[in-house]
């Protein structure tokens, strides 16, 4: 195990890999990451769009699916499920060794369903059933329509990664939905220790959005690069209140797992910031940080590892208070970011289907 991943694990943080590529699954490089101490994998439509369009790795399977008469959507579904299933199988030893704490791979429901509860739920059920592995997590967006679908999934024993969370208040709603769903599962005779969930709280995009506003304010420079970490620390404080308090006590006594905060979008977008800014500042118990390849390499170069996510909470609250004083509404920005996130994934999904259709046409000739 790499010493940095070992140190982070000792502080209660699991590092997951925010990337899936077929060549990595087959050439041993994905397994090498797990051997180093990476404990899980996340994916999204943008990751798959880059993987499929940026290589010939999928052409043979696409060709076979064309010969079977499949359309672009069916081909997409087959390609992504094949990668997710293979990754889950590689991660199964991690899942078994950690007793289901880690070892998960996430697959996202069609982002075009983000504002439709019933269709999101149906797609989540389908994916979990056809993939048929205990270490699969279905990604459901934290929209108003996605949250009740998430709650029902938990009530049915389906592991869920709730994604595109930007607001600590929305995160609180999601934690409440998790607890309600678990209670429903227990009431129906389910074993809560076999259900897992993470809440993907997005980090760097908050700074990207707020830094633009701060650059327009003559007094804003002093706060640049602080909002995202402050927002995340406040979210973690809410996590502690919810899962270390009375609201979760009875379920915990029955073996239920907490819903871990997962820090997502942790690559640094501003080159003036440390490449590990959104890792080293958010280390703490029962957390996950899912990092893309460049950030994984930056982590391995090292930094001072200690529990940081609970440090400076009053200062974090003060940062958000100062932003409000400058007329920057965190609620508005986080709402806008969630909408933009859904639109971005939907765009990648459309581009991926268009690319598959293009390949389908070219390979059929």
Secondary structure, 3 states (H helix, E strand, C coil): CCHHHHHHHHCCEEEEEECCCHHHHHHCHHHHHHHHCCCCEECCHHHHHHHHHCCCCCHHHHHHHHHCCCCHHHHHHHHHHHHHHHHHHHHHHHHHHCCCCCCCEEEECCHHHCCCHHHHHHHHHHHHHHHCCCCEEEEEECCHHHHHHHHHHHHCCCCEEEEEECCHHHHHHHHHHHHHHHHHHHHCCCCHHHCCEEEEEECHHHHHHHHHHHCCCCCCHHHCCCHHHHHHHHHHHHHHHHHCCHHHHHHHHCCCCCCEEEEECCCCCCCCCCCCHHHHCCCCCCEEEEECHHHHHHHHHCCCCCCCCCCCHHHHHHHHHHHHHCCCCHHHHHHHHHHHHHHHHHHHHHHHHHHHHHHHHHHHC
